[in-house]
Amino acid sequence: MKSNKDILNSLIERSPYPIYVISGQELTISIANAATLKAWGKDETVIGMRWRDALPELENQPFEHLLLRVLATGEAYRAVNDRADLMIDGEMKTAYFTFSYEPVYGNDKDVIGVACYATDVTSLVKATKQVELMSEETRQINEELAAINEEISASNEELGALNEELAATNEELTESHHLLELSEKRFRNLILQAPFAICVIRASDLMVTDVNDRYLELVGRKREKIDGLTIWEGVPEAADAYAPVMQQVIETRKAYMAKEAELFLVRNEVSELMYIDFVYEPVIDLLGIVSAIMVVGIDVSEKVRARKSIEEIEERIRLAVQAAEIGTFDYHYNSNELVTSDRFNEIFGVKSGISREKIIASYHPEDQNISNEAHALGKDSGKIFYEARVMRSDSMRWVRIQSNIYFDINGEPERTLGTVIDITEYKALQQQKDDFISIASHELKTPITSLKASLQLLSRMKENPNPSILPRLIDQSTRSMDKVTDLVDDLLNVAKMNEGQIRLKKDWFVFAEMMDKCCNHVREVGKHELLFEGDHKLMIYADEHRIDQVIVNLVNNAVKYAPDSKDIIIKIEQQGNIANVQVQDKGPGITDDKIPYLFDRFYRADQSGLQVSGLGLGLYISADIVKRHGGEIGVESQIGKGSTFWFTLPINGEAI
């Protein structure tokens, strides 16, 4: 699609009237259409020449002085039927022009040139002079007729000759009128055939005089809804915004140009948001008055919507990268330039503008060769992927680098665009998972080994059973199976918690009655005594099975970590609508640095795995059950004085 500039140049070039533009103090001929070159008797080689070099015959004529005055003052100059002596085909010829010199302004509103709009009126002037000459001759003839009757015959002959000349002049005037009509017809055809929307509006009453199909398509109107009406009758929805603009163009004689203007148009009876590039161009007559406004428009809606869509996608990508805390980088191999994002700099703990060498130098010594190896492999695959440890001043961080390599036409790597993410927490989770697998393997191996040994002995005794050993082997097998079952139950409970499958079955129950049936496994061993204190009649609305599970986990925890504490005290107190439950031991206590992590998944206060058994899931499961009931859980401990694990529950089941 042609630009507005190309369209304007085409209109100027095809104009039947001389139009040219003079630029700068050197009076350089910047533009001259075919009509101008014909009037001067010159060809296109004069374009780009200075005025006096291109038209030396005009040196002693006033035109150069007038051009300089318009440049200096910014005031237009207009002339009617002005004489110009031009060298045409090697011969000086006199021509007459009606013309105007209009200042041309630059972006800083300074006059940078002069535009000339001219009409060749040589024939008209000559005809007028001929008429004047004939009138003078007629007067002389009349005087001679009054004085000398004998010359009447000769005078009649001269009058006949004059009549012939007048007829010829009339023919010339008729031809000029025909040419003018032909020019107007060509102009209208140009409008109708233009590949962009054009509408010509009469300045005096804003009546639409000419409109092409492209304009009708742009505004979504049929011709009878536009042609012959005022512009704001045809397109009323645009009146509020642009009627004042058009009036200003008429008053100031200055064009108005809009880029990607947003406009709601009722196109085919449906309101649509359009984006339009358009110009209100004033058409100025020979008297310097705006006679019409030519509206030239192009629908750029698809281009604007496509750009906005791309911008929206880019914004979504930016937000996604930002939300994912992903750093980005752009590395150029030839210039060794590294451009990094703020998140990249934050991950590495550096400022922008750092070199790739310094980034590599911050890697752990064992990882500093990984980057070069990954780049070497990327020359074949086009992709880079590796993980490395970054030694920051405050900590060590794990990072993951991923990027694509882009090659030049010779197949050499030119640049690589990629991302970096901090995977320190991921690595910690991986390590935690590995530790858990090790612990789980160890915890399961012990009871399974014991169970296997018992079963092997029982298998050997099946033909000759030993009554004294048989009960002990069965008890040992049962305890091993119970241990495996407990470990598997803990794992299943955690899986259900993560999947949101644990459902509470609440009902009213007496807490003391639940305690009578709870923790029988501890009572049977006989090493610890469970002491219940508090309100023996207190009833709460909760899932009795899950609360029993919490008590068992807390008591088991006391048995494991306070094996020498004979008494384990369980208290329950009512505080308003809240039941406060405590499990207290007199063991060695817990250090302050471990307390914040006691309810984390897989955490064990004794992480050596040698003194106590378990997967580190009991307190984690208990905390989840209490929170699902709307309560809270915590611990208070003093070294050498024991620990008190506590939790709260809403008595009537409503969240605290």
N, C-alpha and C positions, 0 to 999 in steps of 0.2 A: 504494500500500500504506500502511495506517495506521501511524503511529508507535506505539511502546510507550506513550507518554503518552496518545495518543488511545484506545488499547485500555483502558488503566487507567481513564480517565474514563468510558468506556462501561460497564465492569463496575460502577463505583461508582454511576452513574446508574440502572442497571437493577437494582440490589440491592433486595430487598424490605425490607431492614432499614435504619433510619436511619443514615446516614454523613455526617458533616460535618467541615470543617477550619476551625479558628480561627487567625488569623495575627497575630503581633506583640503588643506590650504594649497596643495599642488594642483588642485582641480583635476583629479584623475577621473577618467570616464570609467565607471564601474559597471554600469548596465546601459545597454542601448538596444532597443528592440528593432525588428526589421523595418518598421515604419520610420524610425529615426534615421537609420543608415540610408534608407532611400531618400529621405528629405535632404540629408547632408551630401548625398552623392558619394558615400564612402562604403567600405566593406567592414567586416568584423575585426580587421587588424587595428582599428582605432580604439577598441575596448582595451583598457589598461594604459592608454596614452594620456599625457597631459592635454588639457583643452587647447592650449595655444599651439601644441605640436600637431595635434590632430586636425585643427581648423585654423591654420595660420591666416586665412583670408579674413577672419573675424577680429584681427588684432586691433584695428582702429574702430571697431564697432562696440557698443556698450555692454555686450553680454557678459564678458569676463568681469567687468566692474560690478555688474548686478549680482553675479554668483558670489563674489567675495563679500558683498554687502549682506546677502542672506546668511552666509556662513558666520559673519561677525555679529549680526544683530538677532538672528533667529526669526526675523520677520519675513513673511512670504512676500513675493513680488508677482504682480499679475499685469499682463499686457494684452491689449486687444488690437488685432490687425497690425502688428509691429513688423517692420521691414528687416530682412536679413539678406546680405549679398553673399552667396555661396559659390565656391568653385565646383562645378558639376560637369564631369566629362571634359575637363580642361577648359571650361568656359565659365566666366563669372555670370551668374544668373541671380536675378532678384526674386525673392520669395517673401510671402507674408504669413505670419503665424499669430494665432491667438494662444497664449501660453501662460502658465503659472510656474514660478519657482517656489517649491515648498521645502522648508528645512527638514532634515532627517536627523533624528535624535538617537544618541547611543544609550547604553544602560545607565550611565551616570547623568543622563538628561542634558548632556552637552550636544551642540550641533556638530555632527560629524560629516554631513554632506548635504546635497541639494537634489531633490527629485523634481524633474521637469515633466509636465503634462501639457502637450501641445496639440493644436489642430491646424493643419495646413489650409489656410484660407486664401491662398494666392489667386485662385480662380475667382473667388467671390470679390476680392479687392479689385482685381483687374476689371471684373464686370461692373463693379460700382463706379470705378474711375471712367470706364467707358460710357456708362450712363451719364455721369457728370459732364463728360466731354460732349456727349450728344446734346445734353441740355444746353450747354454753352453755345454749341453750334446752332441749335434751333433758335436761341435768342438772337444770335447775330443774323441768322437768316430772316427772322421776323423784322429786325431793324432794316435789313437791306431791302426786304419786300416793301416796307413803308417808304423807303427812299427811292428805290429803283425798281419800277414795275417790270422793266425789261428782263430782269434776272429771275423772274418767277419760274420760268421753265427750268432753268438750271438748278434753282433751289429745289424744285419738285424732284428732280433727279437725285439731288443730294439727300433729300428726305427719304426717297425710296431706298437709297443705299443705307441710310441710318436705320430704317425699319428692318432691313435685312440683318444688320448688326444686332439690333435689339432682339430679333428672333433667335439669332445665334446665342445671344447672352441668356435668353430665357431657356433655351435648350440646355445650356451649361448649368443653369440653376436647377433645372429639372433633373439633370444627371447627378448633381451633387445631392439632391434630396433622395434620389434613388439609392445612391451609395450609402447615405445615412440609414435608410431603411434596411439595406442589405447588412450593414454593420450591426444594427440592432437585432436582426434576425439571427445572425451568426452568434451574437452574444447569448440570445435565448437558447439556441441549439447547444451552445457550450454548457449552459447551466443544466439543460435537460439530460445531456449525455455524460456529465461529469460522474466519475466513479465514487463520489462522496456527496454527502447531503448539502444542498444549497437552497436557500430561501431568500428572495429579494423582497424587502419591505419598504414601502414608500414612507419617507420620513415625515411628511406633513400630517398624515392621518393613520400611520402604521398599518396601512392596507397591504396585504400580500399581493404582489404583482406577478411574481414568478416563483415557481417551486418545482423541484424535480422529484422523481419517484423515490430517490434515495432518502430525501428528507421525509416524505410521507411514510416510508418504511421505518425511519428512525423514530418518529413520534407516534407511529401506529394509527394513522388517520387515513381516511379516504380523501381523494382530491376535493370532492365537493364540501368537505368539512374544513378545508383550509383555503383553497383558492377563492379569491374575491371577498374574503373576510379579513378583519383585522387579526394580527398575529395572536393577540391575547384572547380573542374569541375562539380561535382555532386550538390554542394550547393554553387554556386558562390555568392549569395547575402549575405552570412555570411563571405566571405573572408576578406573584408576590416577590419572588427572589430576583427576577431578571428584568422586569419592566423598568425599575429605576436605573439599572445598568444601561439598558438601551437608550433611555432618555439622556443619560450622561454622555454616551457616545455621540448622540446627535448634537448636543450642546457644545462639547469640547472638540469634536471632529477627530478624536483619538480612538483608535481601535481598542477593543477589549478582548483579551485572550484568556481562556480557561483551560486548565489541564485536569483531566480526570474528575470533572465536576460531578458531584452526586446530585441526582435529580430523580424524583418520583414522577414517572410519566404514566398516564392512563392509556396504555397501548392495547388496542382492540378490546376496550372496555375492562381491562385488567390493570391494576396499579402495579408497576414494576419499578424497582430501583435500578437506575441506569448510571453508567459512568461514561461521560462524553467529553471529548476534546472539541472545543468550538471557538469560533472567532466572530465577533461583531465588527465588521469592517465598514467604515463610513464611505459612501460613494459621493464625492464632492464634484459639483458642476463647475463650469468655467468662471462663475461668479464667486467661487469659494464657499458656496452654501451646500450643506449636506442634503442631497436630494433623496438618498435611499440608504438603507442598511442592508448589507449582504451578509447573511448568516451562513457560515461554512462549518459543518459538524461531522465528526467521526465517532461512531460507537466503539468504545474501547472497553466495554463491560467484561467481555470474556478475558481480555488481557489482565484487567485489574483483579477479577475474581481469581484467576489462576495465580497471580502474584500473591494475593492475600492468602490463598490456600497454601502456597509454599511457605509463606511467613508463619502461618498457623502450625504447619507441620514442624518447621524449624523450632518454633516456640515450645511445642510439645516435646520434641527431642531434648531441647535445653532443660525443660522442667524435669523430664525423666532422668536425664543425666545428673541434674542437681539433686533430685530426690534420692537417687541411688548413691549419692556421694561419690560419683565417678570423676576422676581427674582426666583431662585430655591433654595431648601433646601433638606437635607437628615438627618433625625433624627433617631437615634438608641435608642430604649426604654431601653435595658438592660444597656448599657454603658452611657446613657444620653448624647451621643455625638451629636452635631449639626454642620453639614457642610453646609455652605451657599455660594451663589454666590456673585459676586461684586454688581450686581443690587439689591439683597436682602439687602446687607449691606447699600447700598445707600438709599433705601426706608426707612429703619429703622434708618438711621443716625448713624450706629455703625461700628465697625471694625470687621474683621474676627476673629473667635475663641470665639465669645460671647456665653453664655449659654442660654438654652431655658428659664430658670427662669428670666434672665435679660430682654429677649424679652417680656415675659408676663408682667413683672413689668413696662414696658414702655407703656402698654395699659392704656386707660382711666379707672379710678377706677370702673366705672359701667360695663366695658367690660372684666375685668380680669378673670371672671369665664367662659367666653364663650369658651375659648380654651379647658379647661378640659372637659366641657360638650360635645364639638364636638368630642374629642378623645374618650370619653365614648360611644357615639353613633356610632362612626366609628368601634368599636370592633364588632358590628353586621353587619353593612352595608359594611365595608371595605373602606369607603370613608369619608373624612373630608371636610366640607365646612362651612365657617363662615366669617363674616365681623366685623371689630373692628376699634376703633379709637386709633391711636398711638400718644402719647404726646411727640413730639420732642422738643428740646430746642428752635428751631426757629419757630415752627408752629405745628398745629394739622393736622394729615393726616389720611385719611380713607384707610384701606387695606382690600383686599379680599384674604383669604387663601383657597386653594384647594389642596388636596393630596389623594393618595391611600395608604392604609395600607397593608403591607405584613406580613404574619403569618408564624410561624415555624411549624414543624411537629405535635406539640401538640396543634395547634390552637391558640397559644398566639401571640399577636402582637410583631413583631421583629423589624420592621423599617417602616418608612413612607417617601415617596418621594412626593414632591409637589411643588407648585408654589405660588408666592405672587405677586399681582399687586397693584399699587397705584390707587385707585378709587376716589381720592379726587375730581377731576374735574367732574367725573361722578355723584358723590353725589351732587356737586354744580349744575349741570344741572338738576338733579332730583328735587332739591329744587327750582330751577328757574322755572321748569315746574309746580311744585305745586303752586308756587306763581302766575304764569301766569293763571293757571286754576282758582285760587281764584279771580284774577283781572278780568278775562274774565267773570266769573260767576257774579261778582258784576256789571261789565259794562253792560252786557246783561240784568241782572235782572231789573235794573232801567227803561230803556225804555220799556221793555216788561210789567212790572208792570203798568207803566203809560198807555201803549196801552190797556192793559186788562181792567183797570178802565174806560177808555174812551169808550171802546166797551160795557162794562156793562151798562154804563149810556145811551149810544145810544140805546141799546137793550130795556131798560125800557121805552125810549121815543118814540119807533117806533109806538105805538098806539096813543100817544098824544105828538107830537114833540113840543119843545119849540124853536121858531125861534131865540131867543136871545142867547141861550146856544149852539145850534147846531153847528154854525160855529167854535166856540172856541173848542168844542170837536173834530171836524174834523181836525182842525189845529193841535191840540195836538196829535191826532193819527198819522197824517202825519209826524210830527217831530219825534215821537217815532219810526215810521217805518223807517224813513231816518236814524236815529241813529243806529238801528239794521242793516240796509243795509250797512252802512259805516263800522261797526265792522266786519261784515261777509266778505265784500270786502277786508279789510285789511288781514284777515286770508287767504282768497283765494289767494291774491297776494303773501303772504309769501310762501304758499304751491307751487305755480307755480315757484317762484324763486328757491326754494330748488330743484325742479324737473327739472330745466332748461327749463321750458316751456314758459317763457316770451320772446316774439319775438318783435323786434322793427320794426315799419313801418315808415321809414324815408321819409321826403319830405321837400321841401323848404316852409317856412312860415315866416311871419313878427311877430316878438316877441311882439311888442306893440299891434297888433291886437288880439293876443291870450290873452293878459292881459285884454283887454276890456271885454272879455267874461268870464274871470276867477274870481273865488271867489265871485260870486254874493250872495252866502248865507251869507257872511260877510257884504256885502254892505246893504242887505235887513234888517238886524238886526239894523244897524245904530249906533252901539256903537263905531265902528272903521272906520277910513277913510284910504283908500288905495291910496298912492301917488306914481305915476310912474315917474321915472326920467331916463334920458339917451337918447340914440339914438332911436327915434320913427320909424325909417325906417330900422333898422337893421334886416336882414334876416338870418336865420340859417337853416342848413340841419339836421333835427332831427325828432324824433317821437313826434308830437305836443301834442297828448293825454297824453303821459307819462310825458313830461315836464310840462304840465298843472297840472298833479297829484303832481309833485314835488313842484310847487309853492303853490298849495292848502295845502299840508302838512306843508310847512314852515310857511305859513300865519296862519293856524290853531294852530301851535305850539306857534306863537307869541300871538294869541288871548288867548290861555289857560294860558300861563305862564307870560304874561304881560297884564292882563285885564285892567289896568289903563292907558295903553299907547294908547291914542286916535289915533295917527298917526302911521301907519305901512308903511314904505318907501320901495319901490321895485325899485332897480337900475339895469341898464344893460349897460355895457361898452365893447367896442371892443378893444382888445389888440392883434394886429396882426391877427392871424387866430383863436383867442380864444375869446369867449364871456364870460364875467365875470358877474354873476347875484348875487345880494345881497338882502336879506330881513332883514330890520332893525327895531327894536322896541326900546322903551324907558322904558322898564320894569326894574325889580329889578336886572337883570343880573344872571349869573350862576357862582357858585364857581369853582375854578380850579380843585378840586378833582373829579368833575362830568363830566367835558368836555371830557376826553378820552373815556367815555362810552356812550355818547349821541346817537351814531349811531349803538349801539349794539341792537340785537333783544330783545324785551320785556323790554328794560330799560326805566325807567321813572325818570326824574329829581326829581319829588316829588313822592317818593315811598310809601308814607303813603296811597295813594289811596283816600284821603278825599277831597283834594282841586281841583283836576282836574280829568277828565275822560279820557278814552282811554286805549289801550292795550300796548302802548309803541312800536308800529310797524311803525308809520309814518315816522320817520327819518331813520329807517333801510331800508324801502322800497325806500325812496328817494335816499339814498346812493347807493343802488344797481342799480337804473335806471341811475344815473349819471355815474357810473363806466361802465355800459354797453354801454354808449355813448362815452366812452374814456375820460371822464372828471374827476374832483376831487371835493370833497365836504368838508366843514369844518365850524368852528364857531369861532368867537372872541367875548369876553364878558368881561365887567367890572361891578363889584358889584355897584349897584346904578345908573349906566349909560346906561344899556340896553345891548342887544345882537345883533350881526349881523351874520346871517347864510348866507354862500355864496357857490356857486358852479360854475364850469367852464364847457364850452362845446366847442368842435371844430366847428367852423362856417361851414366848408364845409363837416363835417361829418367824417373826417379822425381822427384817434386816436392821442391824444396829445403825 
